[in-house]
Amino acid sequence: MMRLHGNDVALVGVFAALIIVMGFFKLTPLIGATSYQFSLGSVAIHVAVILLGPVMGGLATLIGSSAGQVATGQGFAFPMFIPATIGALVTGLLVHKRIREGAALLAATIAAWYLLPVGREAWMYPYLHFVALGDIVATSSRLPAWMEGSPHQKWSAIALCCTAGLLCDHLVGSIIAYPIFGLTASMYEAVLFIYPVERIMLGIASATIVIPVMRTVSRLPLSIIGR
């Protein structure tokens, strides 16, 4: 079991605060019943989980996203911190070379969708999640090398990991929203070709921002990356 020391707690607090602050900078509205808007907080989550690792980054995401819901006035009618944290775990596990665990968590989320009546009715809904899972499985032996490879390889690997985490976040949110808002299959099908654009664009943006941050942090006299 991982123990958090004083420096660890401080890092978690700093990145949780970053997630809260970035949550005020909205990017685009999310189509759907939750009226959730993407913000730079989603990018900050990836920065946290990639720099700190799945455990500390996941904890920073849990604290930052739950506190951010209150700070931005969204309340807890829809617990967005749950999908955000699970999605962050997927990204963190994949980036930190725990690929089997990250893929298993994404696969379990897809399986959970089909346990719902609406999931069996809107059976095509997680098609991009299957594509992402297939990409991860197909490249699992090469992903670790790509993380340390050329700039293009590193960017491609991190973009895939970020997008996979965002898709897991999306599907967990869709599962939670079903009983809360009484959504129907037609409502999910209405965004069948909208949500992929949102998640892919945010995954690309996250990778584009995270890599320069990683490069900068690696030059500092701090032990952060890879913990």
C-alpha positions as protocol buffer text, in pm:
chain_id: "A"
residue {
  index: 1
  type: MET
  ca { x: 0 y: 0 z: 0 }
}
residue {
  index: 2
  type: MET
  ca { x: 138 y: 340 z: -100 }
}
residue {
  index: 3
  type: ARG
  ca { x: 196 y: 586 z: 183 }
}
residue {
  index: 4
  type: LEU
  ca { x: 178 y: 957 z: 118 }
}
residue {
  index: 5
  type: HIS
  ca { x: 452 y: 1164 z: 277 }
}
residue {
  index: 6
  type: GLY
  ca { x: 453 y: 1537 z: 338 }
}
residue {
  index: 7
  type: ASN
  ca { x: 583 y: 1624 z: -8 }
}
residue {
  index: 8
  type: ASP
  ca { x: 329 y: 1390 z: -166 }
}
residue {
  index: 9
  type: VAL
  ca { x: 41 y: 1555 z: 17 }
}
residue {
  index: 10
  type: ALA
  ca { x: 168 y: 1896 z: -92 }
}
residue {
  index: 11
  type: LEU
  ca { x: 188 y: 1786 z: -457 }
}
residue {
  index: 12
  type: VAL
  ca { x: -162 y: 1640 z: -445 }
}
residue {
  index: 13
  type: GLY
  ca { x: -289 y: 1967 z: -297 }
}
residue {
  index: 14
  type: VAL
  ca { x: -114 y: 2180 z: -560 }
}
residue {
  index: 15
  type: PHE
  ca { x: -252 y: 1978 z: -850 }
}
residue {
  index: 16
  type: ALA
  ca { x: -599 y: 1959 z: -694 }
}
residue {
  index: 17
  type: ALA
  ca { x: -595 y: 2339 z: -671 }
}
residue {
  index: 18
  type: LEU
  ca { x: -481 y: 2359 z: -1034 }
}
residue {
  index: 19
  type: ILE
  ca { x: -776 y: 2142 z: -1140 }
}
residue {
  index: 20
  type: ILE
  ca { x: -1017 y: 2366 z: -946 }
}
residue {
  index: 21
  type: VAL
  ca { x: -881 y: 2688 z: -1098 }
}
residue {
  index: 22
  type: MET
  ca { x: -870 y: 2551 z: -1453 }
}
residue {
  index: 23
  type: GLY
  ca { x: -1232 y: 2438 z: -1412 }
}
residue {
  index: 24
  type: PHE
  ca { x: -1341 y: 2801 z: -1437 }
}
residue {
  index: 25
  type: PHE
  ca { x: -1205 y: 2828 z: -1792 }
}
residue {
  index: 26
  type: LYS
  ca { x: -1479 y: 2674 z: -2005 }
}
residue {
  index: 27
  type: LEU
  ca { x: -1403 y: 2539 z: -2351 }
}
residue {
  index: 28
  type: THR
  ca { x: -1724 y: 2409 z: -2504 }
}
residue {
  index: 29
  type: PRO
  ca { x: -2066 y: 2291 z: -2385 }
}
residue {
  index: 30
  type: LEU
  ca { x: -2125 y: 1918 z: -2374 }
}
residue {
  index: 31
  type: ILE
  ca { x: -2435 y: 1811 z: -2563 }
}
residue {
  index: 32
  type: GLY
  ca { x: -2663 y: 1622 z: -2326 }
}
residue {
  index: 33
  type: ALA
  ca { x: -2893 y: 1631 z: -2027 }
}
residue {
  index: 34
  type: THR
  ca { x: -2625 y: 1718 z: -1772 }
}
residue {
  index: 35
  type: SER
  ca { x: -2545 y: 2060 z: -1929 }
}
residue {
  index: 36
  type: TYR
  ca { x: -2183 y: 1989 z: -1841 }
}
residue {
  index: 37
  type: GLN
  ca { x: -1918 y: 2205 z: -2008 }
}
residue {
  index: 38
  type: PHE
  ca { x: -1567 y: 2097 z: -2091 }
}
residue {
  index: 39
  type: SER
  ca { x: -1307 y: 2315 z: -1925 }
}
residue {
  index: 40
  type: LEU
  ca { x: -932 y: 2341 z: -1896 }
}
residue {
  index: 41
  type: GLY
  ca { x: -982 y: 2139 z: -1579 }
}
residue {
  index: 42
  type: SER
  ca { x: -1002 y: 1830 z: -1801 }
}
residue {
  index: 43
  type: VAL
  ca { x: -655 y: 1909 z: -1936 }
}
residue {
  index: 44
  type: ALA
  ca { x: -525 y: 1982 z: -1584 }
}
residue {
  index: 45
  type: ILE
  ca { x: -646 y: 1637 z: -1477 }
}
residue {
  index: 46
  type: HIS
  ca { x: -425 y: 1477 z: -1741 }
}
residue {
  index: 47
  type: VAL
  ca { x: -129 y: 1691 z: -1638 }
}
residue {
  index: 48
  type: ALA
  ca { x: -178 y: 1577 z: -1278 }
}
residue {
  index: 49
  type: VAL
  ca { x: -222 y: 1207 z: -1345 }
}
residue {
  index: 50
  type: ILE
  ca { x: 65 y: 1188 z: -1595 }
}
residue {
  index: 51
  type: LEU
  ca { x: 310 y: 1376 z: -1373 }
}
residue {
  index: 52
  type: LEU
  ca { x: 206 y: 1226 z: -1039 }
}
residue {
  index: 53
  type: GLY
  ca { x: 102 y: 877 z: -1146 }
}
residue {
  index: 54
  type: PRO
  ca { x: -234 y: 699 z: -1119 }
}
residue {
  index: 55
  type: VAL
  ca { x: -256 y: 697 z: -738 }
}
residue {
  index: 56
  type: MET
  ca { x: -149 y: 1050 z: -647 }
}
residue {
  index: 57
  type: GLY
  ca { x: -288 y: 1193 z: -970 }
}
residue {
  index: 58
  type: GLY
  ca { x: -615 y: 1009 z: -916 }
}
residue {
  index: 59
  type: LEU
  ca { x: -637 y: 1147 z: -563 }
}
residue {
  index: 60
  type: ALA
  ca { x: -568 y: 1499 z: -689 }
}
residue {
  index: 61
  type: THR
  ca { x: -843 y: 1449 z: -949 }
}
residue {
  index: 62
  type: LEU
  ca { x: -1091 y: 1325 z: -689 }
}
residue {
  index: 63
  type: ILE
  ca { x: -1025 y: 1620 z: -459 }
}
residue {
  index: 64
  type: GLY
  ca { x: -996 y: 1882 z: -732 }
}
residue {
  index: 65
  type: SER
  ca { x: -1297 y: 1776 z: -937 }
}
residue {
  index: 66
  type: SER
  ca { x: -1528 y: 1733 z: -636 }
}
residue {
  index: 67
  type: ALA
  ca { x: -1424 y: 2067 z: -484 }
}
residue {
  index: 68
  type: GLY
  ca { x: -1443 y: 2221 z: -830 }
}
residue {
  index: 69
  type: GLN
  ca { x: -1808 y: 2121 z: -862 }
}
residue {
  index: 70
  type: VAL
  ca { x: -1883 y: 2330 z: -556 }
}
residue {
  index: 71
  type: ALA
  ca { x: -1655 y: 2619 z: -651 }
}
residue {
  index: 72
  type: THR
  ca { x: -1802 y: 2653 z: -1001 }
}
residue {
  index: 73
  type: GLY
  ca { x: -2158 y: 2635 z: -869 }
}
residue {
  index: 74
  type: GLN
  ca { x: -2248 y: 2304 z: -1032 }
}
residue {
  index: 75
  type: GLY
  ca { x: -2344 y: 2128 z: -710 }
}
residue {
  index: 76
  type: PHE
  ca { x: -2371 y: 1752 z: -671 }
}
residue {
  index: 77
  type: ALA
  ca { x: -2693 y: 1673 z: -858 }
}
residue {
  index: 78
  type: PHE
  ca { x: -2464 y: 1489 z: -1098 }
}
residue {
  index: 79
  type: PRO
  ca { x: -2144 y: 1355 z: -935 }
}
residue {
  index: 80
  type: MET
  ca { x: -1900 y: 1443 z: -1214 }
}
residue {
  index: 81
  type: PHE
  ca { x: -1601 y: 1375 z: -990 }
}
residue {
  index: 82
  type: ILE
  ca { x: -1668 y: 999 z: -1014 }
}
residue {
  index: 83
  type: PRO
  ca { x: -1626 y: 961 z: -1392 }
}
residue {
  index: 84
  type: ALA
  ca { x: -1342 y: 1217 z: -1389 }
}
residue {
  index: 85
  type: THR
  ca { x: -1148 y: 1013 z: -1132 }
}
residue {
  index: 86
  type: ILE
  ca { x: -1204 y: 679 z: -1304 }
}
residue {
  index: 87
  type: GLY
  ca { x: -1105 y: 827 z: -1640 }
}
residue {
  index: 88
  type: ALA
  ca { x: -793 y: 977 z: -1484 }
}
residue {
  index: 89
  type: LEU
  ca { x: -700 y: 636 z: -1344 }
}
residue {
  index: 90
  type: VAL
  ca { x: -721 y: 483 z: -1691 }
}
residue {
  index: 91
  type: THR
  ca { x: -492 y: 749 z: -1838 }
}
residue {
  index: 92
  type: GLY
  ca { x: -250 y: 726 z: -1547 }
}
residue {
  index: 93
  type: LEU
  ca { x: -228 y: 348 z: -1559 }
}
residue {
  index: 94
  type: LEU
  ca { x: -167 y: 346 z: -1934 }
}
residue {
  index: 95
  type: VAL
  ca { x: 95 y: 622 z: -1933 }
}
residue {
  index: 96
  type: HIS
  ca { x: 279 y: 467 z: -1640 }
}
residue {
  index: 97
  type: LYS
  ca { x: 305 y: 134 z: -1824 }
}
residue {
  index: 98
  type: ARG
  ca { x: 39 y: -51 z: -1626 }
}
residue {
  index: 99
  type: ILE
  ca { x: -131 y: -114 z: -1956 }
}
residue {
  index: 100
  type: ARG
  ca { x: -308 y: -435 z: -1864 }
}
residue {
  index: 101
  type: GLU
  ca { x: -476 y: -270 z: -1565 }
}
residue {
  index: 102
  type: GLY
  ca { x: -574 y: 41 z: -1762 }
}
residue {
  index: 103
  type: ALA
  ca { x: -720 y: -169 z: -2044 }
}
residue {
  index: 104
  type: ALA
  ca { x: -905 y: -387 z: -1792 }
}
residue {
  index: 105
  type: LEU
  ca { x: -1065 y: -83 z: -1629 }
}
residue {
  index: 106
  type: LEU
  ca { x: -1181 y: 49 z: -1967 }
}
residue {
  index: 107
  type: ALA
  ca { x: -1313 y: -296 z: -2062 }
}
residue {
  index: 108
  type: ALA
  ca { x: -1500 y: -324 z: -1730 }
}
residue {
  index: 109
  type: THR
  ca { x: -1665 y: 12 z: -1795 }
}
residue {
  index: 110
  type: ILE
  ca { x: -1779 y: -103 z: -2139 }
}
residue {
  index: 111
  type: ALA
  ca { x: -1916 y: -425 z: -1988 }
}
residue {
  index: 112
  type: ALA
  ca { x: -2104 y: -223 z: -1724 }
}
residue {
  index: 113
  type: TRP
  ca { x: -2281 y: -30 z: -2000 }
}
residue {
  index: 114
  type: TYR
  ca { x: -2433 y: -348 z: -2136 }
}
residue {
  index: 115
  type: LEU
  ca { x: -2567 y: -444 z: -1793 }
}
residue {
  index: 116
  type: LEU
  ca { x: -2816 y: -157 z: -1827 }
}
residue {
  index: 117
  type: PRO
  ca { x: -3139 y: -199 z: -2026 }
}
residue {
  index: 118
  type: VAL
  ca { x: -3058 y: 121 z: -2216 }
}
residue {
  index: 119
  type: GLY
  ca { x: -2712 y: -15 z: -2289 }
}
residue {
  index: 120
  type: ARG
  ca { x: -2851 y: -320 z: -2461 }
}
residue {
  index: 121
  type: GLU
  ca { x: -3093 y: -101 z: -2656 }
}
residue {
  index: 122
  type: ALA
  ca { x: -2836 y: 162 z: -2757 }
}
residue {
  index: 123
  type: TRP
  ca { x: -2578 y: -109 z: -2817 }
}
residue {
  index: 124
  type: MET
  ca { x: -2371 y: 95 z: -3065 }
}
residue {
  index: 125
  type: TYR
  ca { x: -2315 y: 381 z: -2820 }
}
residue {
  index: 126
  type: PRO
  ca { x: -1966 y: 279 z: -2698 }
}
residue {
  index: 127
  type: TYR
  ca { x: -1830 y: 199 z: -3045 }
}
residue {
  index: 128
  type: LEU
  ca { x: -1538 y: 440 z: -3008 }
}
residue {
  index: 129
  type: HIS
  ca { x: -1457 y: 292 z: -2668 }
}
residue {
  index: 130
  type: PHE
  ca { x: -1416 y: -46 z: -2840 }
}
residue {
  index: 131
  type: VAL
  ca { x: -1187 y: 116 z: -3097 }
}
residue {
  index: 132
  type: ALA
  ca { x: -973 y: 274 z: -2824 }
}
residue {
  index: 133
  type: LEU
  ca { x: -958 y: -53 z: -2631 }
}
residue {
  index: 134
  type: GLY
  ca { x: -859 y: -239 z: -2947 }
}
residue {
  index: 135
  type: ASP
  ca { x: -585 y: 15 z: -3019 }
}
residue {
  index: 136
  type: ILE
  ca { x: -448 y: -21 z: -2666 }
}
residue {
  index: 137
  type: VAL
  ca { x: -446 y: -401 z: -2684 }
}
residue {
  index: 138
  type: ALA
  ca { x: -293 y: -401 z: -3033 }
}
residue {
  index: 139
  type: THR
  ca { x: -13 y: -160 z: -2934 }
}
residue {
  index: 140
  type: SER
  ca { x: 36 y: -279 z: -2575 }
}
residue {
  index: 141
  type: SER
  ca { x: 381 y: -422 z: -2646 }
}
residue {
  index: 142
  type: ARG
  ca { x: 494 y: -99 z: -2815 }
}
residue {
  index: 143
  type: LEU
  ca { x: 333 y: 170 z: -2599 }
}
residue {
  index: 144
  type: PRO
  ca { x: 609 y: 171 z: -2332 }
}
residue {
  index: 145
  type: ALA
  ca { x: 876 y: 220 z: -2600 }
}
residue {
  index: 146
  type: TRP
  ca { x: 673 y: 494 z: -2766 }
}
residue {
  index: 147
  type: MET
  ca { x: 655 y: 678 z: -2433 }
}
residue {
  index: 148
  type: GLU
  ca { x: 1035 y: 703 z: -2444 }
}
residue {
  index: 149
  type: GLY
  ca { x: 1066 y: 732 z: -2822 }
}
residue {
  index: 150
  type: SER
  ca { x: 1067 y: 1014 z: -3075 }
}
residue {
  index: 151
  type: PRO
  ca { x: 853 y: 1325 z: -3016 }
}
residue {
  index: 152
  type: HIS
  ca { x: 596 y: 1196 z: -3265 }
}
residue {
  index: 153
  type: GLN
  ca { x: 580 y: 853 z: -3098 }
}
residue {
  index: 154
  type: LYS
  ca { x: 551 y: 1006 z: -2752 }
}
residue {
  index: 155
  type: TRP
  ca { x: 277 y: 1244 z: -2861 }
}
residue {
  index: 156
  type: SER
  ca { x: 82 y: 962 z: -3031 }
}
residue {
  index: 157
  type: ALA
  ca { x: 108 y: 736 z: -2725 }
}
residue {
  index: 158
  type: ILE
  ca { x: 1 y: 1006 z: -2479 }
}
residue {
  index: 159
  type: ALA
  ca { x: -282 y: 1122 z: -2706 }
}
residue {
  index: 160
  type: LEU
  ca { x: -412 y: 763 z: -2718 }
}
residue {
  index: 161
  type: CYS
  ca { x: -387 y: 727 z: -2339 }
}
residue {
  index: 162
  type: CYS
  ca { x: -558 y: 1061 z: -2276 }
}
residue {
  index: 163
  type: THR
  ca { x: -837 y: 983 z: -2522 }
}
residue {
  index: 164
  type: ALA
  ca { x: -890 y: 640 z: -2365 }
}
residue {
  index: 165
  type: GLY
  ca { x: -924 y: 804 z: -2024 }
}
residue {
  index: 166
  type: LEU
  ca { x: -1167 y: 1063 z: -2159 }
}
residue {
  index: 167
  type: LEU
  ca { x: -1378 y: 791 z: -2319 }
}
residue {
  index: 168
  type: CYS
  ca { x: -1387 y: 597 z: -1991 }
}
residue {
  index: 169
  type: ASP
  ca { x: -1487 y: 919 z: -1813 }
}
residue {
  index: 170
  type: HIS
  ca { x: -1759 y: 968 z: -2076 }
}
residue {
  index: 171
  type: LEU
  ca { x: -1904 y: 618 z: -2045 }
}
residue {
  index: 172
  type: VAL
  ca { x: -1900 y: 617 z: -1664 }
}
residue {
  index: 173
  type: GLY
  ca { x: -2080 y: 951 z: -1678 }
}
residue {
  index: 174
  type: SER
  ca { x: -2333 y: 810 z: -1923 }
}
residue {
  index: 175
  type: ILE
  ca { x: -2398 y: 514 z: -1693 }
}
residue {
  index: 176
  type: ILE
  ca { x: -2449 y: 738 z: -1389 }
}
residue {
  index: 177
  type: ALA
  ca { x: -2669 y: 983 z: -1584 }
}
residue {
  index: 178
  type: TYR
  ca { x: -2911 y: 707 z: -1691 }
}
residue {
  index: 179
  type: PRO
  ca { x: -3095 y: 667 z: -1357 }
}
residue {
  index: 180
  type: ILE
  ca { x: -3047 y: 1027 z: -1245 }
}
residue {
  index: 181
  type: PHE
  ca { x: -3198 y: 1192 z: -1552 }
}
residue {
  index: 182
  type: GLY
  ca { x: -3409 y: 903 z: -1682 }
}
residue {
  index: 183
  type: LEU
  ca { x: -3236 y: 907 z: -2021 }
}
residue {
  index: 184
  type: THR
  ca { x: -3367 y: 699 z: -2310 }
}
residue {
  index: 185
  type: ALA
  ca { x: -3179 y: 512 z: -2581 }
}
residue {
  index: 186
  type: SER
  ca { x: -3275 y: 776 z: -2837 }
}
residue {
  index: 187
  type: MET
  ca { x: -3107 y: 1044 z: -2626 }
}
residue {
  index: 188
  type: TYR
  ca { x: -2780 y: 850 z: -2626 }
}
residue {
  index: 189
  type: GLU
  ca { x: -2811 y: 777 z: -2997 }
}
residue {
  index: 190
  type: ALA
  ca { x: -2859 y: 1150 z: -3067 }
}
residue {
  index: 191
  type: VAL
  ca { x: -2496 y: 1215 z: -2969 }
}
residue {
  index: 192
  type: LEU
  ca { x: -2355 y: 903 z: -3131 }
}
residue {
  index: 193
  type: PHE
  ca { x: -2137 y: 1100 z: -3370 }
}
residue {
  index: 194
  type: ILE
  ca { x: -2091 y: 1410 z: -3155 }
}
residue {
  index: 195
  type: TYR
  ca { x: -1914 y: 1274 z: -2847 }
}
residue {
  index: 196
  type: PRO
  ca { x: -1623 y: 1123 z: -3047 }
}
residue {
  index: 197
  type: VAL
  ca { x: -1529 y: 1466 z: -3186 }
}
residue {
  index: 198
  type: GLU
  ca { x: -1533 y: 1620 z: -2838 }
}
residue {
  index: 199
  type: ARG
  ca { x: -1324 y: 1348 z: -2675 }
}
residue {
  index: 200
  type: ILE
  ca { x: -1071 y: 1313 z: -2956 }
}
residue {
  index: 201
  type: MET
  ca { x: -1015 y: 1689 z: -2975 }
}
residue {
  index: 202
  type: LEU
  ca { x: -969 y: 1713 z: -2598 }
}
residue {
  index: 203
  type: GLY
  ca { x: -734 y: 1412 z: -2601 }
}
residue {
  index: 204
  type: ILE
  ca { x: -523 y: 1579 z: -2870 }
}
residue {
  index: 205
  type: ALA
  ca { x: -523 y: 1908 z: -2678 }
}
residue {
  index: 206
  type: SER
  ca { x: -421 y: 1731 z: -2357 }
}
residue {
  index: 207
  type: ALA
  ca { x: -127 y: 1553 z: -2521 }
}
residue {
  index: 208
  type: THR
  ca { x: -15 y: 1874 z: -2691 }
}
residue {
  index: 209
  type: ILE
  ca { x: -11 y: 2058 z: -2356 }
}
residue {
  index: 210
  type: VAL
  ca { x: 116 y: 1777 z: -2134 }
}
residue {
  index: 211
  type: ILE
  ca { x: 434 y: 1696 z: -2329 }
}
residue {
  index: 212
  type: PRO
  ca { x: 592 y: 2045 z: -2299 }
}
residue {
  index: 213
  type: VAL
  ca { x: 497 y: 2048 z: -1930 }
}
residue {
  index: 214
  type: MET
  ca { x: 668 y: 1710 z: -1881 }
}
residue {
  index: 215
  type: ARG
  ca { x: 977 y: 1840 z: -2060 }
}
residue {
  index: 216
  type: THR
  ca { x: 990 y: 2149 z: -1840 }
}
residue {
  index: 217
  type: VAL
  ca { x: 931 y: 1962 z: -1514 }
}
residue {
  index: 218
  type: SER
  ca { x: 1200 y: 1705 z: -1599 }
}
residue {
  index: 219
  type: ARG
  ca { x: 1457 y: 1987 z: -1599 }
}
residue {
  index: 220
  type: LEU
  ca { x: 1361 y: 2106 z: -1252 }
}
residue {
  index: 221
  type: PRO
  ca { x: 1529 y: 1977 z: -933 }
}
residue {
  index: 222
  type: LEU
  ca { x: 1207 y: 1802 z: -834 }
}
residue {
  index: 223
  type: SER
  ca { x: 1116 y: 1435 z: -812 }
}
residue {
  index: 224
  type: ILE
  ca { x: 770 y: 1435 z: -965 }
}
residue {
  index: 225
  type: ILE
  ca { x: 744 y: 1251 z: -1295 }
}
residue {
  index: 226
  type: GLY
  ca { x: 689 y: 879 z: -1274 }
}
residue {
  index: 227
  type: ARG
  ca { x: 591 y: 855 z: -910 }
}
